[in-house]
Amino acid sequence: EVLHFARLAHVGGVAERAKGKGRRARVGAGRDSRWRGHRSGEGGGEGESESEGEGDSSPAWRCEEGAIVVDCTAGMGGHSAAIARDLCCQIEDMKQRGKNCATPRLFMFDSDISNLQYAVSNVKKVCEGHSVEVEGVHSNFRHVGERVGGHPVEGEGKVSYILADIGFCSTQVDDVERGFSYRMSDAVLDMRYNQSEGIPAWQFIRNVGSRQLENVFTSLGELPSGVSKRLALTLSSHKPHTVNEMRAAVAEALTKGKNRSPSFHAEQMPQIFQALRIAVNDELGSLITLMESIPSLLRSGGIAAIISFHSLEDRLVKRKFRELSKDGAFTLLTSKPVCPSDEEKAENARARSAKLRAVMKV
Ligand SMILES: C[S@@+](CC[C@H](N)C(=O)[O-])C[C@H]1O[C@@H](n2cnc3c(N)ncnc32)[C@H](O)[C@@H]1O
C-alpha cells in the first residue's frame, strides 16, 4: 500500500521549483549520493531515479528549518522510516559542514495500536544514534490539529510536512479476525481500525435504520439504488454478526434481483465490505476534518500530501486542495494526481489505484 517514497520526494522536488530555489544550494553535494542510495533502498531502483531526473529528489522536510513532520497514518512505518532515514542523513551532513540544527520531530499517528507500536519501534531503531525525536500518537488523524497544533513546542504554523496514506493496511485485511476481509470466516464483523473506539460493523448494522444503510451502499459503495435497498432491508432483518453471516445475507439479497448472474453477488462483495468499512470508521469525515486543520498547522513552505485509494476520497482531496490554492495562500503541487509507476503496480498490486495529491503553503 506504500507509494514509493520517491513519489513523495518528487512532490518535494516540485515544491522546490515552485519556491524558485536551487536544489544544490539547499541540499549540498554530500547528501546527494546518499539520497540516491536511500531511494534505491526503498525500491525506487536505478531506472526510476533516472526517469525522475536530478531535480526531483529534494525532500521537503529540512533540518535547518527545524523539521516537524506528521505521518498521519503510520501503518507498517514504511513512509515514516524513509523520512526518518532522510532526516538522519541531513543531520550527518550538517554535522560534517559544521552546522547545528534543531532536533527534527516526527509525529506518527495511527488508529490501530498494533500497527502504531510496530511502526514506532522500527522507526526508533532507524533513528538510533541520531537526534531525531519520534512520537507515536494512538489517535484518529482527525485530532491532528489538537494533538500537534496544541503542542507547546511545535504549535500551530510550524509543521513542514503532513502525510496521510489513507485506508487500510494489508496486515489488517490479512488478519481475518479483524473482520475487514470478505473472505469466508466466522470472525466477528468488526472492521474498526481502533477496536477501543466506536462500534463494530455488526452493531452499526443494527443501530442504523435500513434507509441509512441503503445510503451507505449507494453513496459509498456506488451500487444501484435498487440493489442497495434490497441489501439494506436484508441486512436489517438478518442482523449478521460474523463475516460468513454477512456474506450469506449479501448473497441472498443480491440473487433476488432480476437477471442477476450467480456470480453477481461475488463480484459486488468487495465493494459492499468496503462501503461498510468506510461508514463504520467514518473515513470521509476524518479526512475532511484532517484537511481542515492543514492551513493552521503548516508553516510557510510546508507541504500536505494525501494518498487515497477510493474515488470518493480522491474527489474530496482534489476539491479541498483546489479550494486552498484558489486565493493564492497555497500552491497546488499536483494538477494531476501522482500515480504508481508500472513497476510499482507490478510489485504491489494493492497500490494500483493509489493517487497522491499535494499542496504547499505559500
Ligand atoms: C495504508 S496504511 C499506511 C501505510 C504506511 N504509509 C506505511 O508506510 O506503512 C493506512 C494506515 O492508516 C490507519 N488509519 C486509517 N484511517 C485512520 C485514521 N482516520 N486515523 C489514523 N489512522 C488511520 C490504518 O490503521 C492503517 O494502519
The ligand as a MOL file (V3000), in Angstrom:
LIG
                    3D

  0  0  0     0  0            999 V3000
M  V30 BEGIN CTAB
M  V30 COUNTS 27 29 0 0 0
M  V30 BEGIN ATOM
M  V30 1 C -2.3000 2.4060 4.0030 0
M  V30 2 S -1.8370 2.1920 5.6560 0 CHG=1
M  V30 3 C -0.4630 3.2500 5.8330 0
M  V30 4 C 0.8090 2.6110 5.3990 0
M  V30 5 C 2.0240 3.4420 5.7320 0
M  V30 6 N 2.1130 4.6270 4.9180 0
M  V30 7 C 3.3080 2.6570 5.6240 0
M  V30 8 O 4.2660 3.1980 5.0590 0
M  V30 9 O 3.3640 1.5250 6.1040 0 CHG=-1
M  V30 10 C -3.0800 3.0760 6.4570 0
M  V30 11 C -2.9870 3.1100 7.9770 0
M  V30 12 O -3.7960 4.2010 8.3930 0
M  V30 13 C -4.5030 3.8510 9.5430 0
M  V30 14 N -5.6950 4.6970 9.5430 0
M  V30 15 C -6.7560 4.6440 8.7130 0
M  V30 16 N -7.6080 5.6350 8.9870 0
M  V30 17 C -7.0700 6.3370 10.0180 0
M  V30 18 C -7.4710 7.4940 10.7430 0
M  V30 19 N -8.6170 8.1380 10.4710 0
M  V30 20 N -6.6610 7.9560 11.7120 0
M  V30 21 C -5.4820 7.3340 11.9990 0
M  V30 22 N -5.0560 6.2290 11.3480 0
M  V30 23 C -5.8370 5.7490 10.3690 0
M  V30 24 C -4.7770 2.3840 9.4160 0
M  V30 25 O -4.9440 1.8030 10.6850 0
M  V30 26 C -3.5050 1.8960 8.7040 0
M  V30 27 O -2.5640 1.4540 9.6330 0
M  V30 END ATOM
M  V30 BEGIN BOND
M  V30 1 1 1 2
M  V30 2 1 2 3
M  V30 3 1 2 10
M  V30 4 1 3 4
M  V30 5 1 4 5
M  V30 6 1 5 6
M  V30 7 1 5 7
M  V30 8 2 7 8
M  V30 9 1 7 9
M  V30 10 1 10 11
M  V30 11 1 11 12
M  V30 12 1 11 26
M  V30 13 1 12 13
M  V30 14 1 13 14
M  V30 15 1 13 24
M  V30 16 1 14 15
M  V30 17 1 14 23
M  V30 18 2 15 16
M  V30 19 1 16 17
M  V30 20 1 17 18
M  V30 21 2 17 23
M  V30 22 1 18 19
M  V30 23 2 18 20
M  V30 24 1 20 21
M  V30 25 2 21 22
M  V30 26 1 22 23
M  V30 27 1 24 25
M  V30 28 1 24 26
M  V30 29 1 26 27
M  V30 END BOND
M  V30 END CTAB
M  END
